[in-house]
Amino acid sequence: MSTQTAPRAGARVHVQKFGTFLSNMVMPNIGAIIAWGLITAFFIPVGWTPNEKIATIVGPGIYYLIPLLIAYTGGYNIYKIRGGVVGATATMGIIMATSSPLFNEVYAETGGSPMFLGAMIMGPFGGWAIMRLDRLWDGKIKPGFEMLVNNFSAGISAAIMAIGAMFILGPILRAVMEGLSNVVEFLVDNSLLPFTAIVIEPAKVLFLNNALNHGVLTPLGLDQAKQAGQSALFLLEANPGPGAGMLLAFMFFGKGVSKATAPGALVIQFFGGIHEVYFPYVLAKPKLLLALIAGGATGTLMNVMFDSGLVAPAAPGSIFAVYSSVAKGSVLGVTLCWSSALIVSFVVAALLLKLDRSEDDGDLAAAAAQMEANKGKSSSVSGMFAGSAKPAGPINSIIFACDAGMGSSAMGASVLRKKIQAAGYGEVSVKNLAISNLTDDVDLVVTHQDLTARAKERTPSATHVSVDNFMGSPRYDEIVEMVKASNGEGGGTAAADVADDGVDTDVLRDDAIVLNGSATSRDAAISEAGRLLVASGAVEESYVDAMHEREQSVSTHMGNLLAIPHGTNEAKSAIRRTAISFVRYPDGIDWNGKPAEFVVGIAGAGNDHLALLQKLAGVFVDQEQVERLRRAETAADVRAVLSGVKV
C-alpha cells in the first residue's frame, strides 16, 4: 500500500505546482480580463448597450493584450523585466500563427484562437532562455559594451523564438486547441458537460483546480465566448452555489465548531469568492463531496439547458464576479445555475449530516491543517478554525522547534517573539529548540508543517501550530490572538531571551560574504554557502553533506527571499566553531518553487549565533532593509545592515 501512495502524492504535488505556476501568470492579469469581459458584455453587437466604436477594443484585447500580458508576467516571474520583455516578444509568433488567415483561411471568418496556452508556454520559456544566455557571458563582456550586448542578445533571441514558435509550436497548439474544442463540443452535444463535476469538485478540495482552470477551462472559455458571446465553461469551477449549499446545511444541521463557523465561512465563500474556506468541512467529512458533485452537476445542467454563461472568468468565484461577467440573455440561466446548485447541494449535504451518527463534525482544525498541506502553503482563511485547538489554560511558554534547533527555529522564534512582546505579553517565553530536545511541559509548539507530527510525539499535551513561512507566516498573528484569548489583556513588559550585542566578526567574516553568488539552483547554492563555511575553517567537509540532508527532510526557505541552509542535529560534531556565510543572488534562486535572493549558511556550535539570527529576522521582515542588502556593494555594507537593525 505504501509503495503506491507515495507516487500518487508526488504526482498530485507536481500538478499543484504546475497549477500554481499557471495561476501566477493569470491571476495578476485578472483585472485586464475583467475589463475585457465588461467591454464585451456591454458593447458588442449582442451586448447590453451595443457601441460599434467601443467594441473595437474587444478583438485586439483578446488576441493581443491579454496573451501578451500573461506572457510578460510569465517571463517576469522567471527573469524579472528582461525575461518579461523577451517572453512577450517571443509570444507574438504563436499569436499570429493561430489567428492570421495566412496560416489558415478559416481564421478570416473565425479569427482563430486566443493564445492563452501559447502565452503560458512562450512567456516563461522566453524568460528562461534569456536568463541562460546572460549567464553564458556573465563577467566576460568588456566594459562599455554591456548595454550593446544586453540589448542585441535580447532582441536577437526574442526574434528567433518568435519565428520558431510561429512555425514549430503554432501547428501543435492549433491541433491541441482544435482537439480540446472538439472534446467540449462532444460533451455539450451529448449532454455530458454536467458530469465534469465528478472531476472538478474533488480537484478543488485537493487544490488541483488551478491546472485545470487556468490551463484548460479559461483558454477554452474565452475562445468559446469570442465566438458565441458567452461560455458555460467559466462556471464549471467558479460556481459559488455548491459550496454555499453545503455550508448552509452545516448552519442548520452541523454540530459544534462546524455549526458555529459555517455562517462566517458562507459569507466569505459566497460574497468574497474564496472557495477554499469550505474545504476543511469536506476534508473532515469526505462524503460531503457527493453534495458538491450533485450541486455542481445540477448548476452546469442549467447552463446547458438555457444555453447561458459568462463572457469572462469569474475571479474570484464570488456572486458579484459572476454577475459582473454575465452575458446578455444569460441572466436567467446563470441565476438558475448557482441557485439550483445551492439547493441541491444543501439538500444532499443536509441528508448526509442528518444520517451521520457521530457526536461532532470532525476536527476542523486538523482538517484545516490538512488543507494547507494539500495546498502546499498556509491559507489565509484557515485561521477561522484555530479556535478548535486553543489551549485550555494560559500560554506561558512557546517553543519554536525544528530539526536542529539552530537555524529555522531561531529565525521563526525571533519574529514570533517580537510580535508577542509588541502585543504586551513580555512574560510569555518564546524560545527555539531541536525537536529531539522537546519535553512535554510546554504550552504551545510551533513547527514547520512537515515536522509537526514528530513534534506531537514528544509533546502530546501541547497545542501545535504548523507554518511553512518562517519569516511572515499569517499563523503568527493567529498565535498572538490565541495568547490574548488565553491570557487576557496584555500589560507585561518585553523580555529578551537572547542579548543583542551586535555582529560578532568571528561569526560572520568578510571572506564568507559573497555578493554575486555563482550557483543557479537550490542544491548548488547550499554547496556554495557550505564551502564558504569549510574554507573559513568553521566546519568539516562532511557538514556540507549534512546541509543537503537537512534540506531533504524539510525546506530551509524562510520566506521573504531568505534561505538559511544548515546541517542536521546529528552533524553538530562536524562544527569546529560557530560561523555564518552570506551569499547574495541578484537573479534569484528557485528554492522549492519559492524565490531566494539571500542564502545564509549556518553552523551553530552553541547559542552565540542567535543574536545575528535575530538581526537577520529583523532585516527580512523590513522591506527597506532588504533593499539595502540588495544595493550592498561591499562586505562592510552587509555588516552595516545587519548590525544596524534592532530586534
C-alpha positions in Angstrom: 0.0 0.0 0.0 2.8 2.5 0.9 4.6 1.9 -2.3 1.6 3.1 -4.2 0.6 6.1 -2.1 3.9 8.0 -2.5 3.8 8.3 -6.3 0.2 9.4 -6.2 1.0 12.1 -3.6 4.1 13.1 -5.6 2.0 13.4 -8.8 -0.6 15.5 -7.0 2.1 17.8 -5.7 3.5 18.2 -9.2 0.1 19.0 -10.6 -0.4 21.5 -7.8 2.9 23.2 -8.5 2.1 23.3 -12.2 -1.3 24.8 -11.4 0.3 27.4 -9.2 2.8 28.2 -11.9 -0.1 28.8 -14.4 -2.1 30.7 -11.7 0.9 33.0 -11.1 0.7 34.1 -14.7 -3.0 34.5 -15.0 -4.1 35.9 -11.6 -2.0 39.2 -11.7 -3.9 39.9 -15.0 -7.4 39.2 -13.9 -8.1 42.9 -13.8 -7.4 43.1 -17.6 -9.6 40.1 -18.2 -12.4 41.6 -16.2 -12.1 44.9 -18.1 -12.3 43.0 -21.4 -15.3 41.0 -20.1 -17.2 44.1 -19.2 -16.5 45.8 -22.5 -17.6 42.6 -24.3 -20.7 42.2 -22.2 -21.9 45.7 -22.8 -20.6 46.9 -26.2 -20.5 44.1 -28.7 -23.5 43.9 -31.1 -25.3 41.4 -28.9 -24.3 43.1 -25.7 -26.3 45.1 -23.2 -25.6 48.5 -24.7 -24.0 47.9 -28.2 -21.5 50.5 -29.3 -19.6 49.9 -32.5 -16.6 52.1 -31.7 -16.0 50.8 -28.2 -16.5 47.3 -29.4 -13.3 47.7 -31.5 -11.4 47.1 -28.3 -12.7 43.5 -27.9 -10.7 41.8 -30.7 -7.3 43.3 -30.0 -7.9 42.8 -26.3 -8.5 39.1 -26.5 -5.9 38.4 -29.3 -3.0 40.6 -28.3 -3.4 42.5 -24.9 -4.3 39.6 -22.6 -2.0 37.0 -24.1 0.9 39.4 -24.1 0.2 40.5 -20.5 0.2 36.8 -19.5 3.4 36.1 -21.4 5.1 39.2 -19.9 4.1 38.1 -16.4 5.4 34.5 -17.1 8.7 35.8 -18.3 8.9 38.3 -15.5 8.4 35.6 -12.9 11.4 33.8 -14.3 13.8 36.7 -15.0 12.2 40.0 -14.0 11.7 42.7 -16.6 14.2 41.4 -19.1 12.5 38.0 -19.0 9.1 39.6 -19.4 10.1 41.6 -22.4 11.7 38.6 -24.2 8.8 36.3 -23.3 6.1 38.7 -24.5 8.0 39.4 -27.8 8.5 35.6 -28.4 4.8 35.1 -27.9 3.9 37.3 -30.9 4.9 34.4 -33.2 2.4 32.0 -31.7 -0.3 34.7 -31.7 0.0 35.2 -35.4 0.3 31.5 -36.1 -3.1 30.8 -34.5 -5.0 33.9 -35.7 -3.7 35.0 -39.1 -5.6 33.8 -42.3 -2.1 33.3 -43.8 -1.8 30.2 -41.7 -5.4 29.0 -42.0 -8.0 30.5 -44.3 -10.7 29.7 -41.8 -9.3 32.4 -39.5 -10.5 35.0 -41.9 -14.0 34.2 -40.6 -13.4 32.9 -37.1 -10.4 35.0 -36.1 -8.6 31.9 -34.8 -8.0 31.1 -31.1 -6.9 33.5 -28.4 -3.4 32.2 -27.5 -3.5 31.9 -23.7 -1.8 28.5 -23.9 0.9 29.8 -26.2 1.5 32.7 -23.9 1.8 30.4 -20.9 4.4 28.4 -22.8 6.4 31.1 -24.6 6.4 33.7 -21.8 8.2 31.6 -19.2 10.4 29.9 -21.9 11.5 33.3 -23.2 12.4 34.4 -19.7 14.3 31.2 -19.0 16.1 31.3 -22.4 17.4 34.9 -22.0 18.4 34.1 -18.4 20.5 31.2 -19.6 22.1 33.2 -22.4 23.0 36.0 -20.0 24.8 33.6 -17.8 26.9 32.3 -20.7 28.8 35.5 -21.0 28.3 36.9 -17.5 31.6 38.6 -16.5 33.1 38.2 -19.9 31.9 41.4 -21.6 34.4 44.2 -21.9 33.5 47.4 -20.0 31.4 49.8 -22.2 29.8 47.0 -24.3 27.3 45.7 -21.7 24.3 47.7 -23.0 25.1 46.8 -26.6 25.4 43.1 -25.8 22.4 43.0 -23.5 20.1 44.7 -26.0 21.1 42.8 -29.0 21.2 39.4 -27.2 17.6 40.1 -26.0 16.4 41.3 -29.4 18.0 38.5 -31.5 16.9 35.7 -29.2 13.4 37.1 -29.0 13.1 37.3 -32.7 14.4 33.8 -33.2 12.0 32.4 -30.6 9.1 34.3 -32.1 9.8 32.8 -35.5 10.4 29.4 -34.1 7.2 29.5 -32.1 5.3 30.5 -35.3 6.4 27.5 -37.3 7.1 24.9 -34.7 4.8 25.5 -31.7 2.0 27.0 -33.9 0.9 23.8 -35.7 1.0 21.9 -32.4 -1.2 24.4 -30.5 -3.6 24.6 -33.4 -4.1 20.9 -33.2 -4.4 21.0 -29.4 -7.0 23.7 -29.4 -9.0 22.0 -32.1 -8.9 18.8 -30.2 -9.9 20.4 -26.9 -12.7 22.3 -28.6 -13.9 19.0 -30.2 -14.0 17.4 -26.7 -16.1 20.3 -25.3 -18.4 20.2 -28.3 -18.8 16.5 -27.8 -19.6 16.9 -24.1 -22.2 19.7 -24.9 -23.8 17.9 -27.8 -24.2 14.7 -25.8 -25.4 16.5 -22.6 -22.3 15.2 -20.7 -20.9 18.6 -19.5 -22.6 18.3 -16.1 -20.6 15.1 -15.4 -17.4 17.1 -15.3 -18.3 17.9 -11.7 -17.2 14.4 -10.8 -13.7 15.6 -11.6 -13.8 19.3 -10.8 -15.3 19.3 -7.3 -12.8 16.8 -5.8 -10.0 18.6 -7.7 -10.9 21.8 -6.0 -10.6 20.4 -2.5 -7.2 18.9 -3.4 -6.0 22.2 -4.9 -5.6 20.7 -8.4 -8.1 23.1 -9.8 -5.6 25.8 -10.9 -4.0 23.5 -13.5 -7.4 22.5 -14.9 -9.0 26.0 -14.7 -6.1 28.2 -15.9 -4.6 25.6 -18.2 -7.8 24.4 -20.0 -11.1 26.0 -18.9 -10.1 29.7 -19.2 -8.5 29.4 -22.6 -11.3 27.3 -24.0 -14.0 29.5 -22.3 -12.5 32.7 -23.8 -12.3 31.0 -27.2 -15.9 30.0 -26.9 -17.0 33.4 -25.6 -15.4 35.1 -28.6 -17.4 33.0 -31.0 -20.7 32.6 -29.1 -20.7 35.6 -26.9 -20.7 33.5 -23.7 -19.4 30.3 -22.3 -20.6 27.9 -19.6 -17.0 26.7 -19.0 -16.4 29.7 -16.8 -18.8 28.4 -14.2 -17.7 24.8 -14.1 -15.2 25.6 -11.3 -16.2 29.1 -10.1 -19.9 28.4 -9.4 -20.4 29.6 -5.8 -23.6 27.5 -5.4 -22.3 24.1 -4.4 -20.1 25.3 -1.6 -22.7 27.7 -0.4 -25.3 25.0 -0.2 -23.1 22.7 1.8 -22.2 25.5 4.3 -25.9 26.3 4.6 -26.5 22.7 5.6 -23.9 23.0 8.3 -25.6 26.1 9.7 -28.8 24.1 10.2 -27.7 20.5 10.8 -24.0 20.8 11.8 -22.6 20.3 15.3 -20.1 22.0 17.5 -17.4 24.1 15.8 -18.6 23.4 12.3 -22.1 24.8 13.0 -20.6 27.8 14.8 -18.2 28.7 12.0 -20.4 27.9 9.0 -22.2 31.3 8.8 -18.9 33.2 8.6 -17.5 30.8 6.1 -20.6 31.2 4.0 -20.2 34.9 3.8 -16.5 34.6 2.8 -17.2 31.9 0.2 -20.4 33.3 -1.4 -19.7 37.0 -1.4 -15.9 37.1 -1.1 -15.4 34.3 -3.6 -12.8 32.5 -1.5 -13.9 28.9 -2.0 -11.1 27.3 0.0 -12.9 28.3 3.2 -15.2 25.3 2.8 -12.5 22.8 2.0 -11.9 21.8 5.7 -15.5 20.9 6.2 -15.2 18.4 3.3 -11.8 17.1 4.5 -13.4 16.5 7.9 -16.3 14.6 6.2 -15.2 13.4 2.7 -18.7 12.0 2.0 -19.9 15.6 1.5 -18.1 15.5 -1.9 -21.3 13.9 -3.0 -23.2 17.1 -2.2 -20.7 19.2 -4.1 -20.7 17.0 -7.1 -24.5 16.8 -7.2 -24.8 20.6 -6.9 -22.1 21.3 -9.4 -23.6 18.9 -12.0 -27.1 20.5 -11.5 -25.8 24.0 -11.9 -24.0 23.1 -15.2 -27.1 21.4 -16.4 -29.0 24.6 -16.1 -26.4 26.4 -18.2 -26.6 23.7 -20.8 -30.4 23.7 -20.9 -30.7 27.5 -21.1 -27.6 28.0 -23.3 -26.2 30.5 -20.8 -22.9 31.5 -19.4 -20.4 34.3 -18.8 -18.3 36.4 -21.2 -15.2 36.2 -19.0 -13.9 34.2 -16.0 -15.5 35.0 -12.6 -12.4 35.6 -10.5 -12.6 35.2 -7.6 -15.7 33.0 -7.6 -17.9 35.5 -5.9 -21.6 36.0 -6.8 -20.6 39.6 -7.6 -18.0 38.5 -10.0 -20.4 36.1 -11.6 -23.0 38.8 -12.4 -20.3 41.3 -13.5 -19.5 39.0 -16.3 -22.9 37.6 -17.2 -23.8 37.7 -20.9 -26.9 39.4 -22.1 -29.7 36.8 -22.4 -27.9 34.6 -19.8 -29.2 36.2 -16.6 -32.0 33.6 -16.0 -29.8 30.6 -16.9 -26.9 31.8 -14.7 -29.2 32.6 -11.8 -30.7 29.1 -12.1 -27.1 27.7 -12.4 -25.9 28.9 -9.0 -29.3 28.8 -7.1 -30.1 25.2 -8.2 -26.6 24.1 -7.4 -27.0 25.7 -3.9 -30.4 24.0 -3.3 -29.3 20.5 -4.5 -26.0 20.7 -2.5 -27.9 21.9 0.6 -30.4 19.0 0.3 -27.8 16.3 -0.2 -25.5 17.7 2.5 -28.3 18.1 5.0 -29.4 14.4 4.4 -25.8 13.2 4.9 -25.4 15.2 8.1 -28.8 14.1 9.5 -27.8 10.4 8.8 -24.4 10.9 10.5 -24.5 9.4 14.0 -21.2 10.8 15.2 -21.2 13.2 18.1 -19.4 16.0 16.3 -18.5 17.0 12.7 -14.8 16.1 12.9 -11.7 18.1 13.8 -11.9 21.2 11.7 -8.5 22.4 13.0 -6.9 19.2 11.8 -8.8 19.4 8.5 -7.6 23.0 8.0 -4.0 21.8 8.6 -4.6 19.0 6.1 -6.0 21.6 3.7 -2.8 23.7 4.0 -0.7 20.6 3.4 -2.7 19.9 0.3 -2.3 23.4 -0.9 1.4 23.4 -0.2 1.3 26.7 1.7 -0.5 28.4 4.5 -4.1 29.5 4.0 -5.4 33.0 4.9 -8.8 31.6 5.8 -7.8 28.5 7.8 -7.3 30.7 10.9 -11.0 30.8 11.5 -10.8 27.2 12.6 -7.9 27.8 15.0 -10.3 28.2 17.9 -11.0 24.5 18.0 -7.4 23.9 19.0 -6.9 26.6 21.7 -5.1 25.6 24.9 -7.2 25.1 27.9 -5.2 27.5 30.1 -2.9 30.5 29.9 0.0 30.3 27.5 3.3 30.9 29.4 5.8 29.1 27.2 6.1 28.8 23.4 8.7 26.7 21.7 9.6 27.1 18.0 11.1 23.7 17.1 13.0 22.5 14.1 15.2 19.5 13.3 18.5 21.0 14.5 17.1 23.8 16.7 19.7 26.4 15.5 18.5 27.9 12.2 14.9 27.8 11.1 13.5 27.7 14.6 15.8 30.6 15.8 14.6 32.8 12.9 10.9 31.9 13.4 11.2 32.3 17.2 12.7 35.8 16.8 9.9 37.0 14.6 7.2 35.5 16.8 8.8 36.8 20.0 8.8 40.3 18.6 5.1 40.0 17.8 4.3 38.5 21.2 6.2 41.3 23.0 4.7 44.0 20.8 1.2 42.8 21.9 2.2 43.4 25.6 3.0 39.8 26.6 6.7 40.1 27.5 6.2 37.5 30.3 5.5 34.8 27.6 8.7 32.9 26.9 9.4 32.3 23.2 12.4 30.0 22.6 13.7 27.7 19.9 14.8 24.1 20.4 15.6 21.0 18.4 12.7 18.6 18.2 14.8 15.9 20.0 15.1 18.2 23.0 11.4 18.9 23.4 9.8 18.0 26.7 6.0 17.7 27.4 5.8 20.7 29.7 5.4 23.5 27.1 2.1 25.2 26.3 2.4 25.8 22.6 4.8 24.3 20.0 5.3 25.9 16.5 6.9 23.8 13.8 7.2 23.6 10.0 4.2 21.7 8.7 6.5 18.7 7.7 7.8 18.4 11.3 4.5 18.8 13.2 3.9 15.0 13.5 7.3 14.5 15.1 6.8 17.3 17.5 3.4 15.9 18.6 5.0 12.6 19.5 7.3 14.4 22.0 4.8 17.0 23.3 1.3 15.4 23.1 -0.1 17.7 25.7 0.8 21.0 24.0 -1.1 22.9 21.4 0.6 22.6 18.0 0.7 25.2 15.2 2.1 24.4 11.8 3.8 27.0 9.5 5.6 27.0 6.2 6.8 30.6 6.0 9.1 31.3 9.0 9.5 35.0 8.3 6.0 36.1 7.5 3.5 33.4 8.3 -0.1 34.5 9.0 -0.2 31.9 11.7 2.0 34.2 13.9 -0.8 36.7 14.2 -3.2 33.8 15.0 -0.9 32.8 17.8 -0.9 36.3 19.2 -4.7 36.2 19.2 -4.6 32.8 20.8 -2.4 34.3 23.6 -4.8 37.2 24.0 -7.8 34.9 24.3 -6.0 32.6 26.8 -4.1 35.1 28.9 -6.4 38.1 28.8 -5.3 41.7 28.1 -1.5 42.0 27.9 0.3 44.5 30.1 3.6 43.0 30.7 7.0 44.3 29.6 9.1 43.0 26.8 11.7 40.3 27.8 14.7 39.3 25.7 15.8 35.7 25.6 19.0 36.5 23.7 21.1 39.5 24.2 21.5 41.8 21.2 25.2 42.8 21.3 26.0 43.3 17.6 27.6 41.2 14.9 30.5 39.1 16.0 33.2 39.4 13.4 34.4 35.9 14.1 30.9 34.5 13.3 30.4 36.4 10.1 33.8 37.1 8.4 34.3 39.3 5.4 35.6 36.4 3.3 32.3 34.5 4.0 30.3 37.3 2.4 29.7 36.9 -1.4 27.6 39.5 -3.1 27.3 37.7 -6.5 26.8 34.0 -6.0 27.6 31.7 -8.9 25.0 29.0 -8.1 21.9 28.6 -10.3 20.0 26.0 -8.3 19.0 25.3 -4.7 21.5 22.4 -4.3 24.3 24.4 -5.8 23.5 27.4 -3.5 23.6 25.1 -0.5 27.0 23.8 -1.6 28.3 27.3 -2.2 27.2 28.5 1.2 28.7 25.4 2.8 32.0 25.7 1.0 32.4 29.2 2.5 32.0 27.7 6.0 34.5 25.0 5.2 37.0 27.5 3.7 36.8 29.6 6.9 37.7 26.5 9.0 34.4 26.6 10.8 33.2 23.1 9.8 34.4 19.9 8.3 33.7 18.8 4.8 31.0 16.4 6.0 28.9 19.3 7.3 28.1 20.3 3.7 26.6 16.8 3.1 24.5 17.3 6.3 23.2 20.6 4.9 21.9 18.8 1.9 20.4 16.0 4.1 18.7 18.6 6.2 17.1 20.2 3.1 15.7 16.8 2.0 13.8 16.5 5.3 12.3 20.0 5.4 12.9 23.2 3.4 15.1 25.9 4.9 13.4 28.6 2.9 12.3 31.2 5.5 10.1 33.3 3.2 10.8 36.9 2.2 13.6 35.9 -0.2 15.7 34.3 2.5 17.0 30.7 2.8 19.2 29.5 5.7 20.6 26.1 4.9 22.2 24.3 7.8 23.2 20.8 8.9 21.2 18.2 10.8 21.3 18.0 14.6 23.5 14.9 14.2 26.1 16.9 12.3 26.9 19.2 15.2 30.1 17.2 15.8 31.4 18.4 12.5 31.2 22.1 13.6 34.5 23.4 14.8 33.2 26.9 15.7 30.1 28.9 15.2 30.0 30.7 11.8 27.7 32.1 9.2 28.2 32.6 5.5 26.2 35.1 3.4 25.6 34.8 -0.3 23.5 37.1 -2.4 22.0 36.0 -5.8 20.8 39.1 -7.6 18.9 37.0 -10.2 17.3 34.8 -7.5 17.3 31.0 -6.9 14.3 28.7 -7.3 14.1 27.2 -3.8 11.5 24.5 -3.9 9.3 26.8 -6.1 9.9 29.9 -3.9 12.3 32.7 -4.8 15.5 33.1 -2.7 17.9 36.0 -3.3 19.8 35.7 0.0 21.3 32.4 1.2 22.8 32.3 4.7 24.7 29.2 5.6 24.7 28.4 9.4 26.9 26.3 11.6 25.9 26.8 15.2 28.1 25.2 17.9 26.2 26.9 20.7 23.9 29.8 21.2 26.3 32.6 20.2 24.9 32.7 16.7 21.4 33.5 17.8 22.0 37.3 18.1 22.8 37.5 14.4 19.9 35.3 13.5 17.6 37.7 15.4 19.1 40.5 13.4 18.6 38.6 10.2 14.9 38.1 11.1 14.6 41.8 11.8 16.1 42.6 8.4 14.0 40.3 6.4 10.7 41.4 7.8 11.7 45.0 6.9 11.5 45.7 3.1 13.7 48.8 3.4 16.5 46.7 5.0 16.1 44.0 2.3 16.6 46.8 -0.3 19.7 47.9 1.4 21.1 44.4 1.2 20.2 44.3 -2.5 22.2 47.5 -3.0 25.2 46.5 -0.8 28.5 46.7 -2.7 30.9 45.5 -0.1 31.0 43.1 2.9 31.1 46.1 5.1 27.8 47.3 3.6 26.2 43.9 4.5 27.6 44.1 8.0 26.3 47.6 8.5 22.7 46.5 7.6 22.9 43.5 10.0 24.4 45.5 12.9 22.0 48.4 12.4 18.8 46.5 13.0 17.3 46.3 16.5 15.3 43.2 17.3 
